[in-house]
Amino acid sequence: MRIRINAATWMALAACTVTAGAMAQQTVQMGAVLSLTGANATVGEDVRRAVDLAVDKVNSQGGVLGKKFSVIIEDSGGNPTTALNAARKLVSVDKVPVVIGEYSSGISIPLGQYLVKEGAVHINIASTSIKIRDIGATSFNLIGLENFGNRFSAADTWALGYRKVAMIAPNNAYGQGVAHGFKEEFEKLGGQVVTEVLYTAGQSTYRRELQQIARSAPDAYIYTAYGQESAIINREAFELGLRKTPWYGILLSMCLSDTPPEIANGQLGMEVGSVDGPAGRAYAEAFRARYKEGMKTSYTGYAYDAVMMTAAAINKARSVNPAEVAAALKEIGRAYPGVTGAISFDADRQRQDPPYARLKFDGKVVPR
């Protein structure tokens, strides 16, 4: 069937095309792939707020290359295929030079690999698998990876007096790395992991896994889990009476983002450092003023820093060419005053001396 388009319609379409082209020329864009729906939606929405705050900050300072700055945000839905489709759209249609994201290491790794293959810049803001280091030459990492985190959490657990622990973690790149790395670091100190369970994501119940780790009668339960899955684990652990034994969460805000306070109260844990110094305090105040509540997770500051660094790199490069932006990021990353603290990259574009915090849940996640 042929569709006949009259002259008026053609003129309207042409006007739309010209307008879209003019708008694109007036705006400098980057991309973000965030988990706005699915198991990690609470974290994704918190990070989206940080991205919006950073965009407003950049534009209040004159934008980028004298133009308005924006971030095109795509939802991964917590799904690797959806995330890759989002990345393809951002690179091939929107032509963005830089993409930040995702959250789960099992998504961030293939996402980053695709972006590097396509010549775009990738910035990791939340995933902690050690495999992040191997994504490729235009991938940058702002957050502490599991080798740093495992050492910190093992030392913290030991300092709390736990000597015989049981562990539960997701059976993916992140969970496997944490389970193996924590055990290795904890045993160096003289501790023992008496039971280790890797659970399959997406289950409606984890009672079988919880009963398995309970049989070893540990001094404490060490766990890490994503928002909504963690909420099930925490509720069922409470119902089974396992909370009579201490629970320690690796990346505590992630573990408790969807768990009711009456169940979460009393848990201890660790987290990547959230905000630091005068810049961090100013950011936290701006976040609360804008959204009428504080940050729900520790990842917002990393997203904020990633957006601000990208804008600075594009200005420094005076270009949106990904290779030139990557070179500028390396220069800026020698000493950048981020809201998460001082940021400096090593030769592999990985953050050196990443910050961590000791936390507890007392109505909300707070320092201890």
Backbone hydrogen bonds, N-H to C=O, Kabsch-Sander energy under -0.5 kcal/mol:
donor,donor_aa,acceptor,acceptor_aa,energy
4,R,2,R,-0.6
10,W,6,N,-2.2
11,M,7,A,-2.5
12,A,8,A,-2.1
13,L,9,T,-2.6
14,A,10,W,-2.6
15,A,11,M,-2.3
16,C,12,A,-2.1
17,T,13,L,-2.2
18,V,14,A,-2.5
19,T,15,A,-2.7
20,A,16,C,-2.7
21,G,17,T,-2.5
22,A,18,V,-2.8
23,M,19,T,-2.6
24,A,20,A,-2.3
25,Q,21,G,-2.0
26,Q,22,A,-1.4
27,T,23,M,-0.6
27,T,24,A,-0.9
28,V,68,K,-3.1
29,Q,27,T,-0.5
30,M,70,S,-1.6
31,G,98,V,-3.1
32,A,72,I,-2.1
33,V,100,I,-2.7
34,L,32,A,-0.6
34,L,74,E,-2.6
36,L,34,L,-1.4
41,A,38,G,-1.6
44,G,35,S,-0.6
44,G,40,N,-2.5
45,E,41,A,-2.7
46,D,42,T,-1.6
47,V,43,V,-2.4
48,R,44,G,-2.4
49,R,45,E,-1.9
50,A,46,D,-1.3
51,V,47,V,-2.2
52,D,48,R,-2.4
53,L,49,R,-2.1
54,A,50,A,-2.3
55,V,51,V,-2.4
56,D,52,D,-2.2
57,K,53,L,-1.9
58,V,54,A,-2.7
59,N,55,V,-2.5
60,S,56,D,-2.0
61,Q,57,K,-0.9
61,Q,58,V,-0.8
62,G,59,N,-1.4
63,G,58,V,-2.3
64,V,67,K,-2.3
67,K,64,V,-2.1
68,K,26,Q,-1.6
70,S,28,V,-2.2
72,I,30,M,-2.9
73,I,71,V,-0.7
74,E,32,A,-3.0
76,S,34,L,-2.7
77,G,34,L,-0.5
79,N,76,S,-1.6
83,A,79,N,-2.4
84,L,80,P,-2.3
85,N,81,T,-2.3
86,A,82,T,-2.1
87,A,83,A,-2.3
88,R,84,L,-2.5
89,K,85,N,-2.0
90,L,86,A,-2.4
91,V,87,A,-2.5
92,S,88,R,-2.9
93,V,88,R,-0.5
93,V,89,K,-1.9
94,D,89,K,-2.1
96,V,90,L,-2.1
99,V,121,V,-2.5
100,I,31,G,-2.0
101,G,123,I,-1.8
107,I,104,S,-1.5
108,S,104,S,-3.0
109,I,105,S,-2.3
111,L,107,I,-2.2
112,G,108,S,-3.0
113,Q,109,I,-2.5
114,Y,110,P,-2.2
115,L,111,L,-2.1
116,V,112,G,-2.6
117,K,113,Q,-2.2
118,E,114,Y,-1.9
119,G,116,V,-1.5
120,A,115,L,-2.6
121,V,97,P,-2.8
122,H,138,T,-2.4
123,I,99,V,-1.9
124,N,140,F,-3.2
132,I,129,S,-2.1
133,R,130,I,-1.6
134,D,131,K,-1.4
135,I,132,I,-1.5
139,S,136,G,-1.7
140,F,122,H,-3.1
141,N,349,R,-2.3
142,L,124,N,-2.2
146,E,128,T,-3.2
148,F,145,L,-1.0
149,G,145,L,-2.3
150,N,146,E,-3.6
151,R,147,N,-1.1
152,F,148,F,-2.1
153,S,149,G,-2.9
154,A,150,N,-2.3
155,A,151,R,-1.9
156,D,152,F,-2.3
157,T,153,S,-2.7
158,W,154,A,-2.4
159,A,155,A,-2.2
160,L,156,D,-1.4
161,G,158,W,-1.8
162,Y,157,T,-1.6
165,V,192,Q,-2.6
166,A,220,A,-1.9
167,M,195,T,-2.9
168,I,222,I,-1.9
169,A,197,V,-2.1
171,N,199,Y,-2.8
172,N,170,P,-1.8
176,Q,172,N,-3.0
177,G,173,A,-1.6
178,V,174,Y,-2.3
179,A,175,G,-2.8
180,H,176,Q,-2.4
181,G,177,G,-2.5
182,F,178,V,-3.1
183,K,179,A,-1.7
184,E,180,H,-2.1
185,E,181,G,-2.4
186,F,182,F,-3.1
187,E,183,K,-2.4
188,K,184,E,-1.2
189,L,185,E,-0.9
190,G,187,E,-0.8
191,G,186,F,-2.4
192,Q,163,R,-2.3
194,V,165,V,-2.2
194,V,192,Q,-0.9
195,T,165,V,-0.8
197,V,167,M,-2.6
199,Y,169,A,-2.4
199,Y,197,V,-0.6
203,Q,200,T,-0.7
210,L,206,Y,-2.3
211,Q,207,R,-2.8
212,Q,208,R,-1.7
213,I,209,E,-2.0
214,A,210,L,-1.8
215,R,211,Q,-1.1
216,S,213,I,-0.8
217,A,214,A,-1.9
219,D,164,K,-4.1
220,A,164,K,-0.8
221,Y,246,P,-2.6
222,I,166,A,-3.2
222,I,220,A,-0.5
223,Y,221,Y,-0.5
223,Y,248,Y,-2.4
224,T,168,I,-1.5
228,Q,39,A,-1.6
229,E,226,Y,-0.7
230,S,226,Y,-3.4
231,A,227,G,-1.8
232,I,228,Q,-1.3
233,I,229,E,-2.2
234,N,230,S,-3.0
235,R,231,A,-2.2
236,E,232,I,-2.7
237,A,233,I,-2.4
238,F,234,N,-2.0
239,E,235,R,-2.4
240,L,236,E,-2.1
241,G,238,F,-1.1
242,L,237,A,-2.3
243,R,237,A,-0.7
244,K,241,G,-1.1
245,T,242,L,-1.6
248,Y,221,Y,-2.9
249,G,268,L,-2.7
250,I,223,Y,-2.8
250,I,248,Y,-0.5
251,L,249,G,-0.6
251,L,270,M,-1.1
252,L,249,G,-0.6
252,L,270,M,-2.7
254,M,251,L,-0.6
255,C,251,L,-2.0
256,L,252,L,-1.9
257,S,253,S,-0.7
257,S,254,M,-0.6
259,T,256,L,-1.0
263,I,260,P,-1.5
264,A,260,P,-2.2
265,N,261,P,-2.6
266,G,361,F,-2.7
267,Q,264,A,-2.1
268,L,247,W,-2.1
269,G,359,L,-1.9
270,M,249,G,-2.0
271,E,357,A,-1.6
273,G,355,P,-3.0
276,D,339,V,-2.4
280,G,276,D,-1.5
281,R,277,G,-2.5
282,A,278,P,-2.4
283,Y,279,A,-2.1
284,A,280,G,-2.5
285,E,281,R,-2.2
286,A,282,A,-2.2
287,F,283,Y,-2.6
288,R,284,A,-2.2
289,A,285,E,-2.4
290,R,286,A,-2.1
291,Y,287,F,-2.6
292,K,288,R,-1.8
303,A,299,Y,-1.6
304,Y,300,T,-2.5
305,D,301,G,-2.6
306,A,302,Y,-2.2
307,V,303,A,-2.3
308,M,304,Y,-2.5
309,M,305,D,-2.8
310,T,306,A,-2.1
311,A,307,V,-2.4
312,A,308,M,-2.2
313,A,309,M,-2.6
314,I,310,T,-2.6
315,N,311,A,-2.1
316,K,312,A,-2.4
317,A,313,A,-2.9
318,R,314,I,-1.6
319,S,314,I,-1.3
325,V,321,N,-2.5
326,A,322,P,-2.8
327,A,323,A,-1.9
328,A,324,E,-1.9
329,L,325,V,-2.4
330,K,326,A,-1.9
331,E,327,A,-1.5
332,I,328,A,-2.9
333,G,329,L,-2.7
334,R,331,E,-1.5
335,A,332,I,-1.4
336,Y,343,I,-2.8
338,G,336,Y,-1.6
338,G,341,G,-1.3
341,G,338,G,-1.3
343,I,336,Y,-3.1
344,S,342,A,-0.5
345,F,333,G,-2.9
346,D,350,Q,-2.5
349,R,346,D,-2.0
351,R,141,N,-0.9
352,Q,344,S,-2.8
357,A,271,E,-2.6
359,L,269,G,-2.9
359,L,357,A,-0.5
360,K,366,V,-2.5
361,F,267,Q,-2.2
362,D,360,K,-0.6
362,D,364,K,-2.8
366,V,360,K,-2.9
368,R,358,R,-1.7
